[in-house]
Amino acid sequence: MSVIGIVCEFNPFHNGHKYLIDAVRKDGDTVVCVMSGNFTQRAEPALFEKRYRVISALKNGADIVLELPFVYATGTAEVFAKNAVKILCEFGCDTIAFGMENADSDTLIKAADTVADESFEKNVEKQLKNDISYPAARELAFKQYGLDFDLNKPNNILALEYVKELRKNYPDVSFIPVERKSVEHDSDVSVGHFASASLIRALFEKGESISAFIPPNAWDCLEKCKENGEYVLGDSYSICLQTVLRNKLGEDGGNIAYMTEELSNRIENALKTSKSLDELFDSAKTKRYTHSRVRRAVLSKAFGVTENDIKISTPYIRLLGFNRRAEAELGERSKSSRLPVISSYKQLIALDSADARRIAELGIKASDFYNLIIKSPKSCSTEITRQVIKM
């Protein structure tokens, strides 16, 4: 029997996610998911509130769902993967599974080892002097090492970072790459009952049907989410975030995560004229500062996330939900975990850890903001009183 870890966002949980779980799970295995909360790796709010995503996962093969805290969930691929892998491995997973476009283990290992080598980043810096984007510089550097690895695929990039972290700090933990079924990440085309999460979100926002791409019991969850108004309205997010940022005009951007003085100036100037987040991002981005870099810097500025914060190694494991069949396994893993496993704010405070309080504080701040941008806004402090989901 294995304890298989999966890093996920489930925004929303769709047929491709069920395919991944079914592909790696055997009788007797326990599937543990570490899931982004109400903000995702794109440095954007999740469309659907995390409670519904947890329930959807537990109804479709996940046994235990843990949370990837806000600071890491919105980080670069390296920050995201490093802390997600740490949570799963310290919790006791013996295998990590993930979806990717090119599921070739040997190539993936070579690519991960290359990126881990100090000479690789120096090569990337050298390429950047040719006035090209950071992703393009990395791709050129890869080719110089004779590697044919597609860095234009987000899941390939994350897979590389998962394996890099495993080989560095958890060499005894194995990994299973699973080739994505039918459609690529961010594809705007559906194939049969499979569609990318980004296409599903776009269809939902347009008011079009998405039920064909969602397992029936997960669809029931999303219907409830929609009925309760616990999904994000794009205009609300744009207005609220710009309001926060405009109130910070002129403030020192020093030590803000993902920020440089040049980027800070670009964002400040863009804020004065932009009337939407899209305008802001488009105005601030350059070849060196990609859209994703700008989004992370903007979000970090809004919530006060610093370079010191993203360097904190995840100090605890937070339980979001579990199935009754996994209760005994959860108890064993909680006892043997090398990080404290918490299920309540009271337990968090009892840790008496400045790092833990800081990571939690930023998560609570992000949650309070999220509660304002959903269709039916909620009060503050729901994160503090949130209960673990038992199914």
Legacy VTK file of the C-alpha trace (Angstrom):
# vtk DataFile Version 3.0
C-alpha trace
ASCII
DATASET POLYDATA
POINTS 391 float
0.000 0.000 0.000
1.242 3.462 -0.891
0.491 6.956 0.344
0.369 8.953 -2.880
0.649 12.720 -2.839
-0.819 14.995 -5.502
-0.261 18.748 -5.772
-3.403 20.427 -7.061
-5.652 23.443 -7.375
-8.892 21.752 -8.535
-10.235 25.048 -9.831
-12.622 23.417 -10.502
-12.287 19.656 -10.026
-12.856 18.182 -13.494
-12.703 14.871 -15.375
-8.979 15.263 -15.996
-8.334 15.416 -12.252
-10.398 12.287 -11.683
-8.438 10.591 -14.476
-5.154 11.446 -12.712
-6.314 10.050 -9.353
-7.737 6.895 -10.947
-4.531 6.397 -12.966
-2.235 6.267 -9.933
-4.433 4.756 -7.234
-4.461 1.017 -6.532
-6.564 -0.884 -4.009
-5.439 -0.051 -0.503
-3.605 3.143 -1.439
-4.259 6.454 0.265
-4.386 9.584 -1.893
-3.308 12.808 -0.183
-3.839 16.101 -2.024
-2.174 19.382 -1.128
-4.414 22.051 -2.606
-4.106 25.799 -3.121
-6.578 27.721 -1.009
-8.548 30.691 -2.299
-5.674 32.016 -4.429
-3.776 30.089 -7.072
-0.358 29.840 -8.674
-1.391 32.321 -11.370
-1.457 34.883 -8.527
-5.207 35.181 -8.985
-8.204 34.251 -6.830
-9.655 30.790 -7.335
-12.996 31.047 -9.120
-14.644 28.649 -6.658
-14.377 28.811 -2.856
-12.043 26.147 -1.515
-14.644 24.292 0.568
-16.435 23.130 -2.588
-13.168 22.099 -4.210
-12.248 20.018 -1.147
-15.628 18.259 -1.151
-15.389 17.585 -4.897
-11.974 15.985 -4.436
-13.083 13.827 -1.495
-16.045 12.563 -3.515
-13.777 11.554 -6.382
-10.911 9.540 -4.966
-8.961 11.861 -2.690
-8.754 10.621 0.905
-7.072 13.550 2.638
-6.835 17.176 1.513
-4.207 19.500 2.962
-3.748 23.196 2.225
-0.873 24.901 0.443
-0.733 28.271 2.257
-1.396 31.514 0.369
2.253 32.676 0.326
3.361 29.513 -1.485
0.214 28.886 -3.511
0.724 32.207 -5.328
4.490 31.827 -5.719
6.749 30.997 -8.620
6.892 27.405 -9.819
9.908 26.862 -7.564
8.289 28.338 -4.423
4.994 26.562 -5.158
6.575 23.167 -5.813
9.187 23.276 -3.049
6.636 23.872 -0.296
3.955 21.597 -1.738
6.438 18.722 -1.962
7.654 19.434 1.560
4.121 19.250 2.945
3.402 15.927 1.223
6.740 14.315 2.070
6.840 15.476 5.696
3.282 14.203 6.058
4.545 10.772 5.016
3.772 10.311 1.310
6.050 7.744 -0.321
5.085 8.710 -3.881
4.285 11.993 -5.633
2.080 11.919 -8.746
1.439 14.724 -11.184
0.097 15.396 -14.646
2.266 16.802 -17.422
2.354 17.099 -21.186
5.424 14.899 -21.781
5.513 12.141 -19.189
9.069 10.889 -19.834
10.749 10.171 -16.483
14.316 9.999 -17.815
14.074 13.358 -19.602
12.395 14.872 -16.566
15.211 13.728 -14.255
17.862 15.136 -16.607
16.004 18.432 -16.841
15.604 18.666 -13.047
19.285 17.916 -12.456
20.266 20.524 -15.037
18.159 23.240 -13.418
19.592 22.349 -10.002
23.151 22.922 -11.268
24.511 26.395 -10.385
25.916 26.835 -13.891
22.432 26.679 -15.400
21.162 29.927 -13.821
24.395 31.651 -14.831
23.719 30.549 -18.386
20.186 31.942 -18.159
21.529 35.304 -16.936
23.884 35.330 -19.896
20.981 34.747 -22.294
18.977 37.564 -20.705
21.592 40.036 -21.902
20.256 39.396 -25.418
17.066 41.308 -24.483
14.780 38.274 -24.417
12.189 37.128 -21.888
13.119 34.951 -18.913
11.203 31.903 -20.256
12.949 32.280 -23.630
16.333 32.564 -21.880
15.678 29.346 -19.954
14.659 27.562 -23.122
17.857 28.615 -24.911
19.919 27.522 -21.911
18.236 24.109 -22.005
19.112 23.655 -25.655
22.768 24.370 -24.892
22.678 21.428 -22.500
21.244 19.269 -25.288
17.869 18.895 -23.588
14.617 18.714 -25.506
12.206 19.738 -22.771
9.244 21.999 -23.517
9.266 24.875 -21.041
6.242 26.482 -22.662
3.981 23.993 -20.893
3.118 25.093 -17.321
2.675 21.538 -16.060
6.074 20.558 -17.455
7.646 23.442 -15.528
5.944 22.387 -12.289
6.840 18.734 -12.855
10.472 19.733 -13.264
10.361 21.625 -9.967
8.674 18.719 -8.134
11.381 16.314 -9.264
14.167 18.796 -8.520
12.907 19.130 -4.930
12.473 15.370 -4.522
15.981 14.592 -5.748
17.480 17.261 -3.533
15.664 16.675 -0.244
13.538 13.507 -0.536
15.466 11.029 -2.715
13.623 8.036 -1.218
10.249 9.335 -2.411
9.322 8.088 -5.876
7.317 9.952 -8.492
4.767 9.061 -11.151
4.334 11.407 -14.130
0.962 10.962 -15.827
0.432 12.273 -19.342
-2.465 14.703 -19.535
-5.606 13.250 -21.065
-6.737 14.688 -24.424
-6.233 18.422 -23.767
-3.262 20.551 -22.746
-3.091 23.016 -19.879
-4.858 26.298 -20.756
-6.210 24.798 -23.991
-9.273 26.633 -25.301
-10.535 23.495 -27.052
-12.416 20.610 -25.414
-12.117 16.972 -26.462
-15.058 14.750 -25.550
-15.626 15.068 -21.796
-12.224 16.658 -21.184
-11.457 20.378 -21.026
-8.765 22.452 -19.327
-9.630 24.189 -16.066
-9.063 27.566 -17.742
-11.604 26.772 -20.473
-14.099 25.507 -17.896
-13.731 28.731 -15.890
-14.165 30.835 -19.027
-17.326 28.954 -19.975
-18.718 29.321 -16.447
-18.077 33.059 -16.457
-19.948 33.332 -19.766
-22.896 31.451 -18.302
-22.371 28.437 -20.554
-22.727 24.805 -19.497
-19.687 23.058 -18.015
-21.398 19.932 -16.639
-19.997 17.706 -19.417
-16.457 18.234 -18.116
-17.179 17.717 -14.404
-17.816 14.420 -12.568
-21.530 14.343 -11.607
-20.952 14.476 -7.848
-18.488 17.354 -8.266
-21.044 19.115 -10.437
-23.511 18.904 -7.545
-20.903 20.753 -5.460
-20.451 23.504 -8.015
-24.211 23.923 -8.306
-24.309 24.472 -4.538
-21.376 26.881 -4.784
-23.208 28.837 -7.472
-26.468 28.795 -5.497
-24.659 30.170 -2.427
-22.851 32.841 -4.445
-19.425 31.630 -3.301
-17.625 32.219 -6.557
-15.544 35.177 -7.668
-16.847 38.029 -9.776
-14.039 39.273 -12.019
-15.076 42.938 -11.851
-15.193 42.849 -8.052
-11.659 41.484 -7.891
-10.354 44.092 -10.308
-11.975 47.007 -8.478
-11.060 45.835 -4.966
-7.434 45.074 -5.794
-6.926 48.353 -7.648
-8.455 50.221 -4.699
-5.951 48.624 -2.326
-3.072 49.352 -4.700
-4.061 52.968 -5.356
-4.112 53.545 -1.605
-0.509 52.336 -1.560
0.714 54.729 -4.267
3.978 56.337 -3.196
4.742 53.727 -0.544
8.207 52.214 -0.507
8.117 48.925 -2.411
11.375 47.746 -0.850
11.561 44.061 0.046
8.183 43.256 -1.542
8.300 39.762 -3.022
8.991 39.514 -6.774
9.496 43.294 -6.937
12.448 45.327 -8.167
12.811 49.103 -8.150
12.259 49.189 -11.904
9.156 47.004 -11.745
7.807 48.990 -8.797
8.086 52.198 -10.836
6.358 50.572 -13.803
3.489 49.353 -11.621
3.138 52.758 -9.905
2.945 54.544 -13.268
0.488 52.003 -14.682
-1.751 52.307 -11.618
-2.270 56.014 -12.228
-3.896 55.452 -15.625
-5.141 51.857 -15.733
-8.848 51.291 -15.253
-8.661 47.489 -15.025
-6.200 44.877 -13.870
-5.657 43.714 -17.430
-4.633 47.240 -18.403
-2.348 47.412 -15.387
-0.620 44.116 -16.177
-0.252 44.922 -19.871
1.231 48.334 -19.113
3.724 47.067 -16.531
4.998 43.958 -18.302
8.156 43.827 -20.423
10.255 41.048 -21.923
12.047 40.713 -18.604
8.963 41.167 -16.428
6.439 38.633 -17.661
2.699 38.790 -17.021
3.007 36.203 -14.238
5.882 38.111 -12.581
3.835 41.326 -12.648
0.761 39.571 -11.199
2.832 38.139 -8.327
4.501 41.456 -7.601
1.134 43.258 -7.635
-0.501 40.700 -5.338
2.482 40.792 -2.986
2.328 44.587 -2.848
-1.398 44.484 -2.082
-1.004 42.053 0.829
2.447 43.078 2.019
4.165 39.788 1.173
7.921 40.266 1.452
10.981 38.462 0.137
11.517 37.242 3.696
8.020 35.716 3.740
8.525 33.579 0.639
11.823 32.322 2.090
10.041 30.883 5.130
9.907 27.135 4.677
6.360 25.939 5.318
6.151 25.647 9.121
3.013 23.505 9.497
0.538 21.274 7.689
-3.092 22.352 7.677
-5.820 19.758 7.285
-8.799 20.833 5.164
-10.745 17.590 4.869
-10.698 13.793 4.849
-12.786 10.695 4.164
-13.849 8.461 7.034
-12.094 5.515 5.378
-8.792 7.391 5.764
-9.323 8.306 9.426
-6.889 5.707 10.786
-4.258 6.620 8.188
-4.717 10.301 8.996
-4.157 9.587 12.672
-0.958 7.669 11.948
0.385 10.323 9.599
-0.464 13.140 12.014
1.522 11.408 14.773
4.552 10.598 12.616
4.612 13.802 10.552
7.798 15.814 10.809
5.748 19.008 10.662
2.905 19.802 13.075
-0.485 18.909 11.591
-3.151 21.425 12.571
-6.883 21.551 12.014
-7.804 24.736 13.904
-6.589 28.256 14.552
-6.269 27.390 18.237
-3.722 24.689 17.387
-1.840 27.162 15.212
-1.490 29.670 18.051
-0.326 26.861 20.338
2.663 26.269 18.054
4.202 29.480 19.423
6.061 30.008 16.149
6.604 33.457 14.636
6.962 31.911 11.169
3.724 29.950 11.533
1.851 33.042 12.717
3.183 35.119 9.830
2.217 32.570 7.165
-1.226 32.166 8.747
-1.684 35.939 9.116
-1.130 36.478 5.391
-3.542 33.641 4.608
-6.230 35.177 6.829
-5.724 38.577 5.184
-6.117 37.003 1.730
-9.222 35.123 2.866
-10.846 38.290 4.212
-10.188 39.957 0.860
-11.597 36.937 -0.995
-14.777 37.163 1.078
-15.440 40.588 -0.463
-15.018 39.619 -4.116
-17.433 36.681 -4.264
-21.007 37.120 -5.472
-22.417 36.911 -1.936
-19.778 38.641 0.231
-19.013 37.297 3.703
-17.661 38.791 6.901
-14.058 38.678 8.082
-12.408 35.916 10.104
-14.090 32.937 8.415
-10.610 31.431 8.051
-10.168 31.389 11.814
-13.455 29.554 12.424
-13.273 27.201 9.399
-14.014 23.572 10.269
-12.337 20.491 8.816
-14.572 18.702 6.303
-15.330 15.076 7.225
-16.995 12.795 4.699
LINES 1 392
391 0 1 2 3 4 5 6 7 8 9 10 11 12 13 14 15 16 17 18 19 20 21 22 23 24 25 26 27 28 29 30 31 32 33 34 35 36 37 38 39 40 41 42 43 44 45 46 47 48 49 50 51 52 53 54 55 56 57 58 59 60 61 62 63 64 65 66 67 68 69 70 71 72 73 74 75 76 77 78 79 80 81 82 83 84 85 86 87 88 89 90 91 92 93 94 95 96 97 98 99 100 101 102 103 104 105 106 107 108 109 110 111 112 113 114 115 116 117 118 119 120 121 122 123 124 125 126 127 128 129 130 131 132 133 134 135 136 137 138 139 140 141 142 143 144 145 146 147 148 149 150 151 152 153 154 155 156 157 158 159 160 161 162 163 164 165 166 167 168 169 170 171 172 173 174 175 176 177 178 179 180 181 182 183 184 185 186 187 188 189 190 191 192 193 194 195 196 197 198 199 200 201 202 203 204 205 206 207 208 209 210 211 212 213 214 215 216 217 218 219 220 221 222 223 224 225 226 227 228 229 230 231 232 233 234 235 236 237 238 239 240 241 242 243 244 245 246 247 248 249 250 251 252 253 254 255 256 257 258 259 260 261 262 263 264 265 266 267 268 269 270 271 272 273 274 275 276 277 278 279 280 281 282 283 284 285 286 287 288 289 290 291 292 293 294 295 296 297 298 299 300 301 302 303 304 305 306 307 308 309 310 311 312 313 314 315 316 317 318 319 320 321 322 323 324 325 326 327 328 329 330 331 332 333 334 335 336 337 338 339 340 341 342 343 344 345 346 347 348 349 350 351 352 353 354 355 356 357 358 359 360 361 362 363 364 365 366 367 368 369 370 371 372 373 374 375 376 377 378 379 380 381 382 383 384 385 386 387 388 389 390
